[in-house]
Amino acid sequence: MQTSSVVKIDPEIMGGEPCFAGTRVPARTLIDYLEGGDTIDEFLEDFPTVSRQQAVALLEEASELLIAPA
């Protein structure tokens, strides 16, 4: 089992797909919403078990990984 502050990977939850901690909502779903032109508010409305803080933290962690020095 692997965890971060926002994402949990557990083979017992959604087949090991990275999910928002404490939920069964795949982290990829937020990215899919944003890629599709939806807002964070629309995502949060459809997935009320995910907090705004979790959604923003996921985006911040992803951003840090993208801009981290090699």
C-alpha positions as CSV (number, residue, x, y, z in Angstrom):
1,M,0.0,0.0,0.0
2,Q,1.3,3.4,-1.0
3,T,0.1,6.8,0.3
4,S,0.7,10.5,-0.1
5,S,-1.0,13.3,1.6
6,V,-3.7,13.3,-1.0
7,V,-3.6,10.0,-2.9
8,K,-3.8,6.4,-1.6
9,I,-2.9,3.4,-3.7
10,D,-4.4,0.2,-2.2
11,P,-5.0,-3.0,-4.1
12,E,-8.2,-3.5,-2.1
13,I,-9.6,-0.1,-3.3
14,M,-10.6,0.3,-6.9
15,G,-8.1,-2.4,-7.9
16,G,-5.1,-0.4,-6.8
17,E,-5.9,2.7,-8.9
18,P,-4.7,5.9,-7.2
19,C,-7.7,7.4,-5.4
20,F,-8.2,10.4,-3.2
21,A,-7.4,9.3,0.3
22,G,-10.5,8.3,2.2
23,T,-12.6,7.9,-0.9
24,R,-13.1,5.6,-3.8
25,V,-12.7,8.4,-6.3
26,P,-9.8,7.9,-8.7
27,A,-7.4,10.8,-8.8
28,R,-7.5,10.6,-12.6
29,T,-11.1,11.6,-12.6
30,L,-10.2,15.2,-11.6
31,I,-7.7,15.4,-14.4
32,D,-10.4,14.0,-16.8
33,Y,-12.8,16.7,-15.7
34,L,-10.3,19.5,-16.2
35,E,-9.2,18.2,-19.6
36,G,-12.9,18.1,-20.6
37,G,-13.3,21.7,-19.8
38,D,-15.1,21.3,-16.5
39,T,-14.3,23.3,-13.4
40,I,-13.1,22.1,-10.0
41,D,-16.5,23.2,-8.6
42,E,-18.3,20.9,-11.1
43,F,-16.0,18.0,-10.1
44,L,-16.6,18.6,-6.4
45,E,-20.4,18.8,-7.0
46,D,-20.3,15.4,-8.7
47,F,-17.9,13.8,-6.1
48,P,-18.8,15.3,-2.7
49,T,-16.6,12.8,-0.8
50,V,-13.6,14.8,-2.2
51,S,-12.8,18.1,-0.5
52,R,-11.7,21.2,-2.2
53,Q,-8.5,21.0,-0.2
54,Q,-7.8,17.5,-1.6
55,A,-8.5,18.6,-5.2
56,V,-6.2,21.6,-4.9
57,A,-3.5,19.6,-3.1
58,L,-3.5,17.0,-5.9
59,L,-3.0,19.7,-8.5
60,E,-0.2,21.2,-6.5
61,E,1.5,17.9,-6.1
62,A,1.2,17.2,-9.8
63,S,2.6,20.6,-10.6
64,E,5.6,20.1,-8.3
65,L,6.3,16.8,-10.1
66,L,6.2,18.5,-13.5
67,I,8.5,21.4,-12.6
68,A,10.9,19.5,-10.3
69,P,14.5,19.6,-11.4
70,A,15.7,16.4,-13.1
